[in-house]
């Protein structure tokens, strides 16, 4: 399962694949099964959203993954191991679990709540204290302020942040999130969605996320499984594919109106064709980079560090007459655009940027391409074309 060692490995754990094979759950006296012969492949390091109305089996499906509910039949593989072959308590210690309204222990401090699983795994006190402070910082809570605070003194949004930190405490490869932001006000909810996407860029966990909120699913999901009673999947695809090509009338009705606007508002930067500009490291030869810039014709290139993170724009005039390494030549890039940002947010970032083109970064802030207003306009045109094709197809 790619699990953390009982002593608390310091190596970060990336996600592992999850596969559900013909999984069925029938409750005694419950009529139709809650989940019926469900097949689902969840790629490692992705956020997969289980979307559907109440009673469609999405929470039951999630809870079978960590064996809070035992399947009636079928099998669930985590990594390459059947969950049936793993002791349930041991399994749950290596799967983070976040529920609505956080579920924090009210009599314990924030630090004690976060430390629960590491303590069970036998981590030493120093390592636990370091991990608590690391996670509080990661979720945007100052350790010195919140470490010894009790949950009742926190806002709903702060409690959910602590809940996420607790789920990440033992650095699990898999996280299950059951309507985690459902009880929050819209502004706090959107902020925590953004925070989750930011964390995922760095952590690359495998996250199974349950919601009945279409906009939330479209915003955070790499793939979405639209579920229908009695507990089966009617479409499993990317958000853009579900919006442009719903598999059935049920899916189209569940999405509701305004799909075209949703597609524009929720299409992620990483889902469109990005611009590619010349780039080089600080150790590159200045004369060779200048020649490449001149061949490209745009008059600039991007300087990356050893981890492919964007550092500076360098322009023709800054390289002319320069010999040896590129070194520190160039101008700061400002804030890059993340590949999980929506086109709407990206346009706002572009309008506020110092340059007409902004680098796009993916996981671990590595360079993935570049974005300009022209690139966004081309993407919008492509979206419109797809929508026109979909409507023509629906009218036949």
C-alpha positions as CSV (number, residue, x, y, z in Angstrom):
1,X,0.0,0.0,0.0
2,X,3.0,2.3,0.1
3,X,2.5,3.0,3.8
4,X,4.4,5.0,6.2
5,X,6.6,3.0,8.6
6,X,5.4,2.5,12.1
7,X,8.2,4.8,13.3
8,X,7.2,7.6,11.0
9,X,9.2,7.8,7.8
10,X,10.2,11.3,6.8
11,X,9.9,10.5,3.1
12,X,6.7,12.0,1.7
13,X,4.1,9.4,0.6
14,X,2.5,10.0,-2.8
15,X,-0.8,8.5,-3.8
16,X,-1.4,4.9,-4.8
17,X,-4.1,3.6,-7.2
18,X,-7.4,2.3,-5.9
19,X,-9.5,-0.2,-7.8
20,X,-13.0,-1.3,-7.0
21,X,-14.0,-4.6,-8.7
22,X,-17.7,-5.5,-8.8
23,X,-18.2,-4.1,-5.4
24,X,-21.7,-4.7,-3.9
25,X,-23.1,-3.6,-0.6
26,X,-26.6,-4.9,0.5
27,X,-27.9,-4.0,4.0
28,X,-30.2,-6.5,5.7
29,X,-33.8,-5.6,5.0
30,X,-32.7,-2.7,2.8
31,X,-34.3,-3.7,-0.5
32,X,-32.1,-2.8,-3.4
33,X,-28.3,-2.9,-2.7
34,X,-26.9,0.5,-1.7
35,X,-24.0,-0.2,-4.1
36,X,-24.4,-2.7,-6.9
37,X,-21.4,-4.3,-8.8
38,X,-19.5,-1.1,-8.9
39,X,-16.3,-0.9,-11.0
40,X,-14.0,2.1,-10.5
41,X,-10.3,2.7,-11.3
42,X,-8.9,5.7,-9.3
43,X,-5.4,6.8,-10.6
44,X,-2.6,7.4,-8.2
45,X,-2.3,11.1,-7.2
46,X,-5.6,12.2,-8.5
47,X,-8.7,13.7,-6.9
48,X,-11.7,11.6,-7.9
49,X,-15.1,12.9,-6.9
50,X,-18.1,10.7,-6.2
51,X,-21.0,13.0,-7.2
52,X,-24.7,12.3,-6.9
53,X,-27.9,12.9,-4.9
54,X,-28.6,11.6,-1.4
55,X,-29.0,7.8,-1.4
56,X,-27.0,7.0,-4.5
57,X,-24.4,5.1,-2.6
58,X,-21.5,7.5,-2.7
59,X,-20.7,7.6,1.0
60,X,-21.2,3.9,1.3
61,X,-18.7,3.4,-1.5
62,X,-16.2,5.7,0.2
63,X,-16.6,4.0,3.6
64,X,-16.0,0.6,2.0
65,X,-12.5,1.7,0.9
66,X,-11.3,2.0,4.5
67,X,-13.6,-0.8,5.7
68,X,-15.8,1.2,8.0
69,X,-18.4,-0.7,6.0
70,X,-17.6,-4.2,4.7
71,X,-18.5,-5.0,1.1
72,X,-21.0,-7.8,0.6
73,X,-19.1,-9.0,-2.4
74,X,-16.4,-7.8,-4.8
75,X,-12.9,-6.6,-4.0
76,X,-11.1,-3.3,-3.3
77,X,-7.4,-3.0,-4.1
78,X,-5.3,-0.2,-2.6
79,X,-2.1,-0.1,-4.5
80,X,-1.7,-3.8,-5.5
81,X,-3.1,-5.2,-2.2
82,X,-6.7,-6.3,-1.4
83,X,-8.1,-4.3,1.5
84,X,-9.5,-7.6,2.8
85,X,-5.9,-8.7,3.5
86,X,-5.1,-5.7,5.6
87,X,-6.1,-5.5,9.3
88,X,-8.9,-2.9,9.4
89,X,-7.2,-0.8,12.2
90,X,-3.9,-0.8,10.4
91,X,-5.6,0.1,7.1
92,X,-7.4,3.1,8.6
93,X,-4.2,4.4,10.2
94,X,-2.8,4.8,6.7
95,X,-5.8,6.4,5.1
96,X,-6.6,10.0,6.0
97,X,-10.3,10.6,6.7
98,X,-12.0,14.0,6.7
99,X,-15.7,14.4,7.4
100,X,-18.2,17.3,7.5
101,X,-17.7,19.6,10.5
102,X,-14.2,18.1,11.1
103,X,-15.2,15.7,13.8
104,X,-12.5,16.9,16.2
105,X,-12.3,15.7,19.8
106,X,-13.6,18.7,21.8
107,X,-11.7,17.9,25.0
108,X,-8.3,17.8,23.1
109,X,-6.2,20.7,21.9
110,X,-5.6,21.2,18.2
111,X,-2.2,19.7,18.6
112,X,-3.5,16.6,20.4
113,X,-6.2,16.1,17.7
114,X,-3.6,16.2,14.9
115,X,-1.2,13.9,16.9
116,X,-3.7,11.0,17.3
117,X,-2.6,8.7,14.5
118,X,1.2,9.4,14.8
119,X,0.9,8.5,18.5
120,X,-0.8,5.2,17.6
121,X,2.0,4.5,15.2
122,X,4.6,5.0,17.9
123,X,6.2,8.2,16.7
124,X,8.4,9.9,19.3
125,X,7.3,13.2,20.9
126,X,9.7,15.4,19.1
127,X,8.7,14.1,15.7
128,X,5.1,14.5,16.5
129,X,5.6,18.1,17.7
130,X,7.5,18.9,14.5
131,X,4.8,17.3,12.4
132,X,2.0,19.2,14.1
133,X,3.7,22.5,13.5
134,X,4.5,21.6,9.9
135,X,0.9,20.7,9.2
136,X,-0.6,23.7,10.9
137,X,1.7,25.9,8.8
138,X,0.7,23.9,5.7
139,X,-3.0,24.5,6.2
140,X,-2.6,28.2,7.0
141,X,-2.8,28.2,10.8
142,X,0.0,29.8,12.8
143,X,1.3,27.0,15.2
144,X,2.1,29.4,18.0
145,X,-1.5,30.7,18.0
146,X,-3.5,27.5,17.4
147,X,-1.4,24.6,18.7
148,X,-2.8,24.7,22.2
149,X,-6.3,26.0,21.3
150,X,-9.4,23.9,21.8
151,X,-11.8,23.3,18.9
152,X,-14.7,25.2,20.4
153,X,-12.6,28.4,20.0
154,X,-12.2,27.9,16.2
155,X,-14.4,29.0,13.4
156,X,-16.0,26.3,11.2
157,X,-13.4,26.9,8.5
158,X,-10.5,26.7,11.0
159,X,-11.9,23.4,12.3
160,X,-12.0,22.0,8.8
161,X,-8.4,23.0,8.3
162,X,-7.4,21.2,11.5
163,X,-9.4,18.2,10.2
164,X,-7.4,18.2,7.0
165,X,-4.2,18.5,9.0
166,X,-5.2,15.5,11.2
167,X,-6.0,13.4,8.1
168,X,-2.5,14.2,6.7
169,X,-0.7,13.6,10.0
170,X,0.8,10.2,9.2
171,X,1.4,11.2,5.6
172,X,-1.0,8.7,4.2
173,X,-1.0,7.9,0.4
174,X,-4.8,7.9,0.4
175,X,-7.3,10.5,1.7
176,X,-11.1,10.1,1.9
177,X,-13.1,13.3,2.2
178,X,-16.9,13.0,2.9
179,X,-18.7,16.3,2.2
180,X,-15.8,18.0,4.1
181,X,-16.9,21.6,3.2
182,X,-20.6,21.1,3.0
183,X,-21.5,22.9,6.3
184,X,-19.5,26.0,5.6
185,X,-20.5,29.4,4.2
186,X,-19.8,29.9,0.4
187,X,-16.7,32.2,0.9
188,X,-15.0,29.9,3.4
189,X,-15.9,26.8,1.3
190,X,-14.3,28.3,-1.8
191,X,-11.2,29.2,0.2
192,X,-10.8,25.7,1.5
193,X,-11.4,24.2,-1.9
194,X,-8.5,26.4,-3.2
195,X,-6.4,25.4,-0.2
196,X,-7.0,21.7,-1.0
197,X,-6.0,22.1,-4.6
198,X,-2.8,24.0,-3.6
199,X,-1.9,21.2,-1.1
200,X,-2.6,18.5,-3.7
201,X,-0.2,20.2,-6.2
202,X,2.6,19.6,-3.6
203,X,1.5,16.3,-2.0
204,X,0.0,14.3,-4.9
205,X,-2.2,12.2,-2.7
206,X,-4.9,9.9,-4.0
207,X,-8.1,11.6,-2.8
208,X,-11.7,10.3,-3.0
209,X,-14.0,13.2,-2.4
210,X,-17.8,12.8,-1.8
211,X,-20.2,15.7,-2.6
212,X,-23.6,16.4,-4.0
213,X,-22.5,19.9,-5.1
214,X,-22.0,20.0,-8.9
215,X,-19.8,23.1,-8.9
216,X,-17.6,21.7,-6.2
217,X,-17.1,18.5,-8.1
218,X,-16.3,20.3,-11.3
219,X,-13.8,22.6,-9.5
220,X,-11.7,20.1,-7.6
221,X,-12.1,16.8,-9.5
222,X,-9.5,15.4,-11.9
223,X,-12.2,12.8,-12.7
224,X,-15.8,12.7,-11.6
225,X,-17.9,9.5,-11.0
226,X,-21.6,10.5,-11.4
227,X,-23.6,8.0,-9.4
228,X,-27.3,7.0,-9.5
229,X,-29.5,4.7,-7.5
230,X,-29.1,1.8,-6.9
231,X,-25.4,2.5,-6.3
232,X,-23.9,2.5,-9.8
233,X,-21.8,4.9,-11.9
234,X,-23.5,6.3,-15.0
235,X,-20.5,8.4,-16.2
236,X,-16.8,8.5,-15.2
237,X,-14.9,11.2,-16.9
238,X,-13.1,14.5,-16.6
239,X,-15.1,17.6,-15.7
240,X,-14.8,19.1,-19.2
241,X,-16.0,15.8,-20.8
242,X,-18.9,15.5,-18.5
243,X,-20.0,19.1,-19.2
244,X,-19.5,18.9,-23.0
245,X,-20.7,15.3,-23.5
246,X,-23.0,14.1,-20.6
247,X,-23.6,10.4,-21.0
248,X,-27.3,10.4,-20.4
249,X,-30.3,12.6,-19.7
250,X,-29.9,11.9,-16.0
251,X,-26.4,13.4,-16.0
252,X,-27.5,16.4,-18.0
253,X,-30.4,17.1,-15.6
254,X,-28.2,16.6,-12.6
255,X,-25.7,19.1,-14.0
256,X,-28.5,21.6,-14.5
257,X,-28.5,24.6,-16.8
258,X,-25.6,26.9,-17.6
259,X,-23.2,24.2,-18.6
260,X,-21.4,26.5,-21.0
261,X,-20.7,29.1,-18.4
262,X,-19.7,26.5,-15.9
263,X,-17.2,25.1,-18.4
264,X,-15.6,28.5,-18.8
265,X,-15.7,29.2,-15.0
266,X,-14.4,25.8,-14.0
267,X,-12.1,24.6,-16.8
268,X,-8.7,24.3,-15.3
269,X,-5.6,25.9,-16.9
270,X,-4.0,22.5,-17.0
271,X,-6.8,21.2,-19.3
272,X,-6.1,23.6,-22.2
273,X,-3.2,23.9,-24.7
274,X,-0.6,26.1,-23.1
275,X,1.9,28.3,-24.9
276,X,5.5,27.1,-24.9
277,X,8.3,29.6,-24.7
278,X,12.1,29.1,-24.8
279,X,13.6,28.3,-21.4
280,X,17.0,27.5,-19.9
281,X,18.8,27.1,-16.6
282,X,21.1,29.7,-15.0
283,X,24.0,27.6,-16.1
284,X,23.0,27.9,-19.8
285,X,25.4,29.6,-22.2
286,X,24.1,33.2,-22.7
287,X,25.1,33.3,-26.4
288,X,23.3,30.0,-27.1
289,X,20.2,31.2,-25.3
290,X,20.2,34.5,-27.2
291,X,20.4,32.6,-30.5
292,X,17.4,30.4,-29.4
293,X,15.4,33.5,-28.4
294,X,16.1,35.1,-31.8
295,X,15.0,31.9,-33.6
296,X,11.8,31.9,-31.6
297,X,11.1,35.5,-32.5
298,X,9.3,36.6,-29.3
299,X,12.3,38.3,-27.7
300,X,12.4,36.5,-24.4
301,X,13.0,33.3,-22.5
302,X,12.2,31.8,-19.1
303,X,15.0,30.9,-16.6
304,X,14.3,27.9,-14.4
305,X,16.0,26.6,-11.3
306,X,17.3,23.0,-10.8
307,X,13.8,21.8,-10.0
308,X,12.3,23.4,-13.1
309,X,10.6,26.2,-11.1
310,X,10.4,29.5,-13.0
311,X,12.7,32.2,-11.7
312,X,13.0,35.1,-14.2
313,X,12.2,36.4,-17.6
314,X,15.2,37.2,-19.6
315,X,15.1,39.5,-22.7
316,X,17.2,39.9,-25.8
317,X,18.7,43.2,-24.6
318,X,19.8,41.6,-21.4
319,X,21.8,38.9,-23.2
320,X,23.4,40.9,-26.0
321,X,27.1,41.1,-25.5
322,X,27.0,38.8,-22.5
323,X,29.5,35.9,-22.4
324,X,29.5,32.8,-20.3
325,X,26.6,31.7,-18.1
326,X,23.2,33.3,-18.1
327,X,23.5,33.6,-14.3
328,X,21.3,36.2,-12.6
329,X,20.3,38.0,-15.8
330,X,16.6,38.8,-16.2
331,X,13.6,40.2,-14.3
332,X,11.5,38.5,-11.6
333,X,8.5,36.7,-13.0
334,X,6.0,37.7,-10.2
335,X,3.4,35.1,-9.1
336,X,3.0,32.2,-11.5
337,X,-0.4,30.7,-12.5
338,X,-1.1,27.3,-11.1
339,X,-2.3,24.6,-13.5
340,X,-5.4,23.9,-11.2
341,X,-6.6,27.5,-11.5
342,X,-9.7,28.1,-13.5
343,X,-9.7,30.1,-16.7
344,X,-11.7,32.8,-14.9
345,X,-9.1,33.1,-12.2
346,X,-6.3,32.9,-14.7
347,X,-7.7,35.8,-16.7
348,X,-7.8,38.0,-13.5
349,X,-4.2,37.0,-12.8
350,X,-3.1,38.0,-16.3
351,X,-4.8,41.3,-16.1
352,X,-2.9,42.1,-12.9
353,X,0.4,40.7,-14.1
354,X,3.4,42.8,-15.0
355,X,3.9,41.0,-18.3
356,X,1.5,39.9,-21.0
357,X,2.5,36.3,-20.5
358,X,2.8,34.4,-17.2
359,X,4.4,31.0,-16.5
360,X,2.1,28.1,-15.5
361,X,3.4,25.7,-12.8
362,X,2.2,22.2,-12.1
363,X,3.0,19.9,-9.2
364,X,5.9,21.0,-7.0
365,X,5.7,24.3,-8.9
366,X,7.5,22.9,-11.9
367,X,7.2,24.8,-15.2
368,X,4.3,23.4,-17.4
369,X,3.9,26.1,-20.0
370,X,2.8,29.7,-20.3
371,X,-0.4,31.6,-20.5
372,X,-1.4,34.8,-22.2
373,X,-4.8,36.4,-22.9
374,X,-4.5,35.1,-26.5
375,X,-4.0,31.6,-25.2
376,X,-7.2,32.0,-23.0
377,X,-9.1,33.4,-26.0
378,X,-8.1,30.4,-28.1
379,X,-9.3,28.1,-25.3
380,X,-12.6,29.9,-25.1
381,X,-13.1,29.5,-28.8
382,X,-12.4,25.8,-28.6
383,X,-14.9,25.5,-25.7
384,X,-17.6,27.3,-27.8
385,X,-16.9,25.0,-30.8
386,X,-17.3,22.0,-28.6
387,X,-20.5,23.3,-27.1
388,X,-21.9,24.0,-30.6
389,X,-21.0,20.5,-31.7
390,X,-22.7,19.1,-28.6
391,X,-25.9,21.0,-29.2
392,X,-26.0,20.0,-32.9
393,X,-25.5,16.4,-31.9
394,X,-28.3,16.6,-29.2
395,X,-30.7,18.1,-31.8
396,X,-30.3,15.2,-34.3
